[in-house]
Amino acid sequence: MSIKRIRESEEMYLETILLLHKKNPCVRAVDVCEELCYVKSSVSRGVNLLKSKGYIDIDHATGNITFTEAGREKAENIYKRHRILTEVLMKVGAEHGVAEENACRIEHVISEDMMKIFEEFAGK
């Protein structure tokens, strides 16, 4: 698997966990499976990679996933990119659903320099 695909997968898991936490304080791997429509084995591997990188902790008794400080910061930054990209795409004429879908793809590959341009355009 290429490094770009690994980064995209990691970021999708972090953003998904963050959004699930906004709805419910108790998030487990099964919730991530349901949200992303991924099989349990893929999510288990992905969650364990996030844990090994120090982004999340998993309560062994409950399976509850919580962010470490570094993990929350990374997840919030990913989600911020998503929101800004969606906003900019809508400003240039995309419908909300199309903007969301494309922002989700772009957020994982956009350079920091380009992201700064989008932030300035969005007035952030």
C-alpha positions as CSV (number, residue, x, y, z in Angstrom):
1,M,0.0,0.0,0.0
2,S,1.4,3.4,-0.9
3,I,2.2,6.0,1.7
4,K,-0.5,8.3,0.3
5,R,-3.2,5.6,0.7
6,I,-2.0,4.9,4.2
7,R,-2.2,8.6,5.1
8,E,-5.7,8.8,3.6
9,S,-6.9,5.8,5.5
10,E,-5.4,7.0,8.7
11,E,-7.0,10.4,8.3
12,M,-10.4,8.9,7.4
13,Y,-10.4,6.9,10.6
14,L,-9.4,9.9,12.7
15,E,-12.0,12.2,11.2
16,T,-14.7,9.5,11.5
17,I,-13.9,8.9,15.1
18,L,-14.0,12.6,15.7
19,L,-17.4,13.0,14.1
20,L,-18.8,10.0,15.9
21,H,-17.5,11.5,19.2
22,K,-19.5,14.7,18.4
23,K,-22.7,12.5,18.4
24,N,-21.8,10.1,21.2
25,P,-19.1,10.2,23.8
26,C,-18.7,6.4,23.6
27,V,-17.2,5.3,20.2
28,R,-16.1,1.7,19.5
29,A,-14.6,0.1,16.5
30,V,-18.0,-1.3,15.6
31,D,-19.3,2.2,15.3
32,V,-16.5,3.1,12.9
33,C,-17.3,-0.1,10.9
34,E,-20.9,1.0,10.5
35,E,-20.1,4.6,9.7
36,L,-17.6,3.8,7.0
37,C,-19.2,0.5,5.8
38,Y,-15.9,-1.3,6.2
39,V,-15.4,-4.8,7.4
40,K,-14.5,-5.4,11.0
41,S,-11.0,-6.8,10.2
42,S,-10.1,-3.6,8.3
43,V,-11.3,-1.3,11.0
44,S,-9.6,-3.4,13.7
45,R,-6.3,-3.1,11.8
46,G,-6.8,0.6,11.2
47,V,-7.7,1.3,14.8
48,N,-4.7,-0.7,16.1
49,L,-2.4,1.3,13.8
50,L,-3.8,4.6,15.2
51,K,-3.2,3.2,18.7
52,S,0.4,2.2,17.9
53,K,1.0,5.8,16.5
54,G,-0.2,7.3,19.8
55,Y,-3.4,8.9,18.3
56,I,-6.0,7.0,20.3
57,D,-6.4,4.8,23.4
58,I,-8.8,1.9,23.6
59,D,-10.4,0.8,26.8
60,H,-9.9,-3.0,26.9
61,A,-13.0,-3.5,29.1
62,T,-15.5,-1.5,27.0
63,G,-13.8,-1.1,23.6
64,N,-14.3,2.7,23.9
65,I,-12.0,4.7,21.7
66,T,-10.6,8.0,23.1
67,F,-8.2,10.5,21.5
68,T,-4.8,11.3,22.9
69,E,-3.9,15.0,22.8
70,A,-1.9,14.4,19.5
71,G,-4.7,12.4,18.0
72,R,-7.4,14.9,18.8
73,E,-5.3,17.7,17.3
74,K,-4.6,15.8,14.1
75,A,-8.3,14.8,13.8
76,E,-9.5,18.4,14.4
77,N,-7.0,19.7,11.7
78,I,-8.3,17.1,9.2
79,Y,-11.9,18.1,9.9
80,K,-11.0,21.8,9.6
81,R,-9.5,21.1,6.1
82,H,-12.7,19.3,5.2
83,R,-14.9,22.2,6.3
84,I,-12.8,24.8,4.6
85,L,-12.6,22.9,1.3
86,T,-16.3,22.3,1.3
87,E,-17.0,26.0,1.9
88,V,-14.7,27.0,-0.9
89,L,-16.1,24.5,-3.3
90,M,-19.6,25.8,-2.6
91,K,-18.4,29.4,-3.0
92,V,-17.3,28.6,-6.5
93,G,-20.6,27.0,-7.4
94,A,-20.7,23.4,-6.2
95,E,-23.8,22.1,-4.6
96,H,-23.4,21.0,-1.0
97,G,-23.3,17.3,-1.6
98,V,-20.9,17.5,-4.4
99,A,-18.7,19.9,-2.4
100,E,-18.7,17.5,0.6
101,E,-17.8,14.5,-1.5
102,N,-14.9,16.3,-3.3
103,A,-13.6,17.9,-0.2
104,C,-13.4,14.5,1.4
105,R,-11.1,13.4,-1.4
106,I,-9.1,16.6,-1.7
107,E,-8.4,17.0,2.1
108,H,-6.0,14.0,2.1
109,V,-3.8,15.1,-0.8
110,I,-3.8,18.9,-0.7
111,S,-0.4,20.5,0.1
112,E,-0.1,22.9,3.0
113,D,0.7,25.8,0.7
114,M,-2.4,25.2,-1.3
115,M,-4.5,24.7,1.8
116,K,-3.3,28.2,3.0
117,I,-4.6,29.7,-0.2
118,F,-8.0,28.0,0.3
119,E,-8.1,29.2,3.9
120,E,-7.4,32.8,2.8
121,F,-10.1,32.5,0.1
122,A,-12.6,31.3,2.7
123,G,-11.6,34.1,5.0
124,K,-10.3,31.8,7.8
